[in-house]
C-alpha cells in the first residue's frame, strides 16, 4: 500500500508487525507483508520527543505498548 505524502520518522518491527510513526501524528500498523493495515491517530505525540523500542512507543511522558 502506498501512503502518498506520508513522512515516516520512526519504524519498528514487533510480534510480526511493522509499526511506522508518521510525522503528522499517525501510527501505522501492518503485517510484514504490508497488508492488514491499521491506522491510529496520536496527535499528542507530534511535538514530543519520541522513540520506539522493546515493543513500546515512548513519547513525552507516555508509553504505548505495541500489540
Secondary structure by P-SEA (a helix, b strand, c coil): ccccccccccccccccbbbbbcccbbbbbbcccccbbbbbbccccccccccccccccccccbbbbcc
